[in-house]
């Protein structure tokens, strides 16, 4: 199910960050919850490093706590708070963090489905995504996966949201089945908020 996949993702990201960037990171899953898209984005710090994306017939959001990006990965202790990334910082975020992290997420979901899934595509960087939910309906339910990232004394979160259409598409790939038995599929109703899985 999504919880076990999330734990696998956390383990792989720890190894990736250590091997590729020589950074000793502690990453673990905080929660896997059902939220509306609007609730998810309103819980985020704005502005923050954030990308929306398309996957299967749905969409999602990947967001990183600014403290994690600036203080942990860039080691910039004297940054101005509450600002967007500059051009170089945006390039670093998209190419060296977003891209390999989403590749890991895609591979782990494909492994669980035992087949190559539709690629994650059409990513759009948007630090103010709360104001421009063009590909996501604010009221629709989805699943958010929250990771805690600790590097040195700095600690923050990475958050990953999948909307209902994406989850429905994954269900059609038999991702949510084990030996013919139904596994966790977040129902659109009744609404369940902050339900730890």
FITIDO-298998 format. One record per residue: y, z, x of N, C-alpha, C in turn; residue in three letters. Coordinates in steps of 0.2 Angstrom, whole numbers, padded with zeros to 4 digits, always signed. Layout:
! residues N
YZXYZXYZXALA ...
//
This chain:
! residues 197
-0006+0000+0004+0000+0000+0000+0006+0000+0004UNK +0012+0000+0001+0018+0000+0005+0019+0005+0010UNK +0017+0011+0008+0018+0017+0012+0014+0016+0019UNK +0008+0014+0018+0004+0013+0025+0007+0008+0029UNK +0009+0002+0025+0012-0003+0029+0018-0001+0033UNK +0022+0003+0029+0028+0006+0032+0027+0010+0039UNK +0022+0014+0039+0020+0018+0044+0018+0013+0050UNK +0014+0008+0049+0012+0003+0054+0019+0000+0057UNK +0023-0002+0053+0030-0005+0055+0033+0000+0060UNK +0034+0006+0058+0037+0011+0062+0034+0012+0069UNK +0027+0012+0069+0024+0012+0076+0025+0006+0080UNK +0025+0000+0077+0026-0006+0080+0033-0007+0083UNK +0038-0004+0079+0045-0005+0081+0046+0000+0087UNK +0043+0006+0087+0043+0010+0093+0041+0007+0099UNK +0035+0004+0099+0033+0000+0105+0037-0006+0107UNK +0040-0009+0102+0044-0015+0103+0050-0013+0107UNK +0054-0008+0104+0060-0006+0107+0059-0003+0114UNK +0053+0000+0115+0052+0003+0122+0050-0002+0127UNK +0046-0007+0125+0044-0013+0129+0049-0018+0131UNK +0053-0020+0125+0058-0025+0126+0065-0022+0129UNK +0067-0016+0127+0073-0014+0129+0073-0008+0133UNK +0067-0005+0135+0067+0001+0139+0071+0007+0136UNK +0070+0007+0129+0073+0013+0126+0068+0017+0123UNK +0068+0023+0124+0063+0028+0121+0065+0030+0114UNK +0063+0027+0109+0065+0029+0102+0059+0032+0098UNK +0061+0037+0094+0057+0040+0089+0059+0037+0082UNK +0054+0034+0079+0055+0030+0072+0049+0033+0068UNK +0051+0035+0062+0046+0037+0057+0049+0036+0050UNK +0044+0035+0045+0046+0034+0038+0049+0040+0035UNK +0055+0040+0032+0057+0046+0028+0055+0045+0021UNK +0055+0040+0018+0053+0039+0011+0052+0032+0009UNK +0048+0031+0004+0047+0025+0000+0049+0026-0007UNK +0054+0024-0009+0057+0026-0016+0058+0020-0020UNK +0058+0021-0027+0061+0016-0032+0068+0018-0034UNK +0072+0012-0033+0079+0013-0034+0082+0006-0037UNK +0087+0006-0041+0090+0000-0042+0094-0002-0036UNK +0095-0009-0036+0099-0012-0030+0106-0009-0030UNK +0109-0007-0035+0116-0004-0035+0115+0002-0032UNK +0110+0006-0034+0110+0013-0031+0108+0013-0023UNK +0104+0008-0021+0103+0007-0014+0109+0006-0010UNK +0113+0001-0012+0119-0001-0008+0124+0004-0009UNK +0125+0008-0014+0130+0013-0015+0128+0019-0010UNK +0122+0019-0008+0120+0025-0004+0121+0023+0004UNK +0123+0017+0005+0124+0014+0012+0131+0016+0014UNK +0132+0017+0021+0139+0017+0024+0142+0010+0024UNK +0148+0010+0022+0151+0003+0022+0158+0004+0026UNK +0159-0001+0031+0154-0006+0033+0149-0004+0037UNK +0143-0008+0037+0138-0006+0042+0134-0013+0043UNK +0130-0013+0049+0126-0019+0051+0121-0020+0045UNK +0122-0026+0042+0118-0027+0036+0117-0034+0034UNK +0111-0036+0032+0109-0043+0031+0105-0043+0024UNK +0107-0048+0020+0103-0049+0014+0098-0055+0016UNK +0093-0056+0012+0088-0062+0014+0084-0064+0008UNK +0081-0069+0008+0076-0072+0003+0069-0071+0005UNK +0065-0069+0001+0058-0069+0002+0054-0070-0004UNK +0049-0075-0003+0045-0077-0009+0050-0079-0015UNK +0049-0077-0021+0054-0078-0026+0059-0073-0027UNK +0060-0069-0022+0064-0063-0023+0069-0063-0017UNK +0072-0057-0016+0077-0056-0011+0076-0048-0009UNK +0080-0047-0003+0080-0040-0001+0086-0039+0004UNK +0087-0033+0006+0092-0031+0011+0089-0027+0017UNK +0092-0028+0023+0090-0024+0028+0097-0021+0031UNK +0097-0014+0031+0104-0011+0034+0102-0006+0039UNK +0107-0005+0044+0106+0000+0049+0112+0004+0049UNK +0111+0011+0050+0116+0016+0051+0121+0014+0056UNK +0127+0013+0056+0132+0011+0061+0131+0016+0067UNK +0129+0022+0066+0128+0027+0072+0122+0025+0076UNK +0117+0022+0073+0111+0020+0076+0113+0014+0081UNK +0116+0009+0078+0118+0003+0081+0122+0004+0087UNK +0128+0008+0086+0133+0008+0091+0131+0014+0096UNK +0129+0019+0094+0128+0025+0099+0121+0024+0102UNK +0116+0022+0098+0109+0022+0101+0108+0016+0105UNK +0109+0010+0101+0107+0004+0105+0113+0001+0109UNK +0119+0002+0108+0124+0000+0112+0127+0005+0117UNK +0125+0011+0115+0127+0017+0119+0135+0017+0120UNK +0138+0016+0114+0145+0016+0114+0148+0022+0111UNK +0149+0027+0115+0151+0034+0112+0158+0034+0109UNK +0163+0029+0111+0170+0030+0110+0172+0024+0105UNK +0167+0022+0100+0169+0017+0096+0173+0019+0090UNK +0177+0015+0088+0181+0016+0082+0176+0016+0076UNK +0176+0021+0072+0172+0022+0066+0174+0017+0060UNK +0170+0016+0056+0171+0012+0049+0175+0006+0051UNK +0171+0002+0055+0174-0005+0056+0168-0010+0056UNK +0169-0016+0055+0164-0021+0056+0163-0023+0063UNK +0157-0026+0064+0155-0028+0071+0160-0034+0073UNK +0161-0034+0080+0165-0040+0082+0159-0045+0084UNK +0162-0051+0086+0157-0057+0087+0151-0055+0091UNK +0152-0052+0097+0147-0051+0101+0142-0046+0098UNK +0145-0041+0095+0140-0035+0092+0136-0038+0086UNK +0139-0043+0083+0136-0046+0077+0130-0050+0080UNK +0131-0054+0085+0126-0058+0089+0120-0053+0091UNK +0122-0048+0094+0117-0043+0096+0113-0040+0091UNK +0116-0038+0085+0113-0036+0079+0108-0041+0076UNK +0110-0047+0075+0106-0052+0072+0100-0054+0076UNK +0102-0056+0083+0097-0059+0087+0092-0054+0090UNK +0094-0048+0092+0090-0043+0096+0087-0038+0091UNK +0090-0037+0085+0087-0031+0081+0085-0034+0074UNK +0089-0037+0070+0087-0040+0064+0081-0044+0064UNK +0082-0049+0069+0076-0055+0069+0070-0052+0071UNK +0069-0048+0077+0062-0045+0078+0060-0040+0073UNK +0065-0036+0070+0062-0031+0066+0060-0034+0059UNK +0063-0040+0057+0060-0043+0051+0054-0047+0053UNK +0053-0049+0059+0047-0053+0061+0041-0048+0060UNK +0042-0041+0063+0037-0036+0062+0036-0035+0055UNK +0041-0034+0051+0039-0033+0044+0035-0038+0041UNK +0037-0044+0042+0033-0050+0039+0026-0050+0042UNK +0025-0049+0048+0018-0049+0051+0014-0043+0048UNK +0017-0038+0047+0013-0032+0044+0011-0033+0037UNK +0016-0036+0033+0014-0038+0026+0009-0043+0026UNK +0010-0048+0030+0005-0054+0030-0002-0051+0032UNK -0002-0046+0037-0009-0043+0039-0012-0040+0033UNK -0008-0036+0029-0011-0033+0023-0013-0037+0018UNK -0010-0043+0017-0012-0048+0012-0017-0052+0015UNK -0019-0052+0021-0024-0056+0024-0023-0063+0023UNK -0017-0065+0024-0015-0072+0023-0007-0073+0026UNK -0005-0079+0028+0001-0080+0030+0006-0080+0024UNK +0011-0076+0023+0015-0076+0017+0021-0081+0018UNK +0024-0082+0013+0030-0086+0014+0035-0083+0019UNK +0038-0087+0023+0043-0084+0028+0049-0080+0025UNK +0051-0075+0028+0058-0072+0026+0063-0077+0028UNK +0068-0079+0024+0073-0084+0026+0080-0082+0023UNK +0084-0087+0025+0091-0087+0022+0095-0080+0023UNK +0094-0078+0029+0098-0071+0030+0105-0072+0030UNK +0109-0068+0028+0116-0068+0028+0119-0061+0030UNK +0123-0061+0035+0126-0055+0038+0131-0053+0033UNK +0132-0047+0031+0137-0045+0026+0138-0037+0026UNK +0143-0035+0030+0144-0028+0031+0146-0024+0025UNK +0149-0028+0020+0152-0026+0014+0147-0028+0008UNK +0141-0028+0008+0136-0031+0004+0137-0028-0003UNK +0140-0022-0004+0140-0019-0010+0145-0023-0015UNK +0150-0027-0012+0155-0031-0015+0152-0038-0017UNK +0147-0040-0014+0145-0047-0015+0137-0048-0016UNK +0134-0045-0021+0127-0045-0022+0125-0052-0026UNK +0126-0057-0022+0126-0064-0025+0118-0065-0027UNK +0114-0063-0022+0107-0065-0023+0103-0059-0027UNK +0106-0054-0028+0102-0048-0031+0106-0045-0037UNK +0102-0044-0042+0105-0041-0048+0106-0033-0047UNK +0112-0031-0048+0113-0023-0046+0109-0019-0050UNK +0107-0020-0057+0104-0016-0061+0096-0016-0060UNK +0093-0021-0056+0086-0022-0056+0083-0017-0051UNK +0077-0015-0053+0073-0010-0049+0070-0013-0043UNK +0069-0009-0038+0066-0012-0032+0063-0006-0028UNK +0061-0007-0022+0058-0002-0018+0062-0002-0011UNK +0064+0004-0009+0068+0005-0003+0063+0009+0002UNK +0063+0006+0008+0059+0010+0013+0065+0013+0018UNK +0065+0019+0019+0070+0022+0024+0066+0024+0030UNK +0068+0022+0036+0066+0024+0042+0071+0029+0046UNK +0069+0034+0049+0073+0038+0053+0072+0036+0060UNK +0078+0034+0064+0078+0032+0071+0081+0037+0075UNK +0078+0040+0080+0081+0044+0085+0080+0042+0092UNK +0086+0041+0095+0086+0039+0102+0091+0044+0106UNK +0088+0047+0110+0091+0053+0114+0094+0058+0109UNK +0100+0059+0109+0103+0064+0104+0105+0061+0098UNK +0105+0054+0097+0108+0051+0091+0102+0050+0086UNK +0104+0051+0080+0099+0050+0075+0102+0047+0069UNK +0099+0042+0065+0101+0039+0059+0096+0035+0056UNK +0098+0031+0051+0093+0027+0047+0093+0020+0048UNK +0087+0017+0046+0087+0010+0045+0084+0009+0038UNK +0086+0005+0034+0084+0004+0027+0082-0003+0025UNK +0077-0003+0021+0074-0010+0019+0073-0010+0012UNK +0076-0015+0008+0075-0015+0001+0072-0021-0001UNK +0067-0021-0006+0064-0027-0009+0065-0027-0016UNK +0068-0032-0019+0069-0032-0027+0063-0033-0031UNK +0063-0033-0037+0057-0034-0042+0054-0040-0041UNK +0058-0046-0041+0055-0052-0040+0051-0053-0034UNK +0054-0050-0028+0050-0051-0022+0043-0047-0023UNK +0043-0041-0026+0037-0037-0027+0032-0041-0031UNK +0035-0044-0036+0031-0048-0041+0027-0053-0037UNK +0031-0057-0033+0028-0062-0029+0022-0059-0024UNK +0024-0054-0021+0019-0051-0017+0013-0049-0021UNK +0013-0046-0027+0008-0045-0031+0004-0051-0033UNK +0007-0057-0033+0003-0063-0035-0001-0065-0029UNK +0001-0063-0023-0003-0064-0017-0009-0060-0016UNK -0010-0055-0021-0016-0050-0021-0014-0045-0015UNK -0008-0045-0013-0006-0039-0008-0007-0032-0011UNK -0006-0032-0017-0007-0025-0020-0014-0024-0023UNK -0019-0027-0020-0026-0026-0023-0030-0024-0017UNK -0035-0019-0018-0040-0018-0013-0046-0018-0016UNK -0051-0022-0014-0057-0023-0017-0057-0024-0024UNK -0052-0028-0027-0052-0029-0034-0048-0024-0038UNK -0047-0018-0035-0043-0013-0038-0036-0013-0037UNK -0032-0012-0042-0025-0012-0042-0022-0006-0037UNK -0018-0008-0033-0014-0003-0029-0007-0002-0031UNK -0003+0001-0027+0004+0003-0030+0008-0003-0031UNK +0010-0004-0037+0015-0009-0039+0020-0006-0043UNK +0027-0006-0040+0032-0002-0044+0033-0005-0051UNK +0032-0002-0056+0034-0004-0063+0041-0004-0064UNK +0044-0009-0068+0051-0010-0069+0053-0004-0074UNK +0048-0002-0079+0049+0003-0083+0043+0007-0084UNK +0043+0014-0085+0050+0018-0086+0053+0018-0079UNK +0059+0019-0079+0063+0019-0073+0061+0026-0069UNK +0060+0026-0063+0059+0031-0059+0063+0032-0053UNK +0067+0037-0052+0072+0037-0047+0069+0042-0041UNK +0070+0040-0035+0069+0044-0029+0062+0047-0030UNK +0057+0042-0032+0050+0044-0032+0047+0043-0026UNK +0045+0048-0022+0042+0048-0016+0034+0045-0017UNK +0033+0040-0013+0026+0037-0014+0021+0040-0009UNK 
//
